[in-house]
């Protein structure tokens, strides 16, 4: 099983950016945790981070062409306004799990809305770095359920 983890804008700054909101864990540490859990669950994790919306769309298209089994996405601020990413994600035929470290519904009003909500399997938010592992478990479960 191949799972594509998509990290959005500013996530390369985890560990440095707003530690009160995001903690001190780095993106490399998050990815290492996903790879380790993926091995336990029988899933290969490929992580991709970019600050370019176009590059993110291209990676989603590539994931479609590769036939990835599931996609995890923390798009950061793009979550709230990027119809381009929404349309790219809508091309996928695999389960998509949206995730956020912070509780987007308890933050600024503009963060309460996700343009991805209608096309993703589900959303996980507010659990810090654990949001990533919860999302991976949910995606693997969805893939396994579809295979039986």
N, C-alpha and C positions, 0 to 999 in steps of 0.2 A: 504494500500500500504506500503510495506517495502522497504526502501532504505538503502543500505549498504555504509557507508563512509569509505574509506580506506586511511589512512594517512601513508606515507612512512618514510623512513629513515631520522633521525634527526628532525622530526617534533615535537617530544616531547620537543624540545628546542626553539620552537616559543616563542617569548617574550624576549628571551635572545640572540638568534643567529642573528647576522647581522641585527639589527633593521633598518638600512638604506634601506635594500632590502625587509625585511619582516614585518617591523613595530614592535609594542610592544604588539600586541594581542597574547594571549596564546592559546594553543591548546584547553584547557578547555573552553575558551570563544568562540572560533570558533564552537566547538561542541554544546555549549548551544544555540548559535544563530541558528544553523541548526535545532536543536530540536524544538525551538520556531517557526521557519518558517515552519517546517514540520507539526506541529500541525495546523497551518493556512491552509496549502495545503492538509491536509488529509493524510499525510505520516508519518510513524514511522521511525525514524532515528536510526540506530545502527552504532556507530563509533568504529573503530579499528585502533590502531597505533602500529607499530613494527619497530624495527631496524634490524630485521632478515628477509631476503628474503624468506627463507623456511617457516617461520611462516606466511608471507603474502600469499604465494601460498596456504598453508593449509586453510587460512581464505577464500580465493577465492573459493576453492573447497567446503568448508562448505556452502558458500553463494549459490553455484549452487545446492547443496543437499537440502537446505532450500527453494529454489525457490524464492529468492529475486526478487523484481520487477524491481529494477534498482541498479546500482553501480556507485558511484562517486569515483574517484581515483586521489589523488595527491601523486604520487609515489616518488617525489623528484628526486634525481640523478638516481634512477633505471629507470626512464622514458627513459633515453638515451642509455641504454645498456642491460637491463634485458630481454633477450629473454625467460627466464623461466617464468617471470611474464606475458609477452605477451602471451605465450602459455596457461597459466592458465586462463587469461582473455578471451581468444578465446573460451574457453569451455562454457562460459556464453551465455545464449540465451536472456538475457534482455538488455535494453539500458545501455551503459557504457558512462559516461562523464568524460573525462580527464580534470583536472584543475591544475592551478599553480597560486600562488599569484603574482609572478613576470612575466614579459613578457620574456619568454624563448627565443624568437626570437631576442631580443635586448640585449642579454647577450653573454657570451663566445660562440664561434663557436660550441663547443661540445654539448651545450644545445639546439641548433636549431633543432635537430632531435629527434623525438619521435618514439621509436619502437612500440608504441601502436597505432599510428595514423591510421593505416589501419583497425583497428578492433573496434575503438570507434565510437560512434555516432557523437561526436564532441569534440572540445577542447575550453576551456576558460582560458585565461591567462592575467596577467597584471593588474588586478583590486584589488590587495591586498586581504584582507579578503572577499571583495564582490565577488571574484571569486567563493567562496564556495556557496553563496546564489544564484548567477546566475546559477551555475551548478545544484543546487537542483531544481530550477524552470524549467530548461531545461529538466531534467530527469523526473520530474513529468508530464510535458507537453507531453513528448514522450510516457510515459506509458499510460496516458489518451487517447492520439491519437490512440494508438494501440488497446485500449479497445473499441473504437467506430466503 
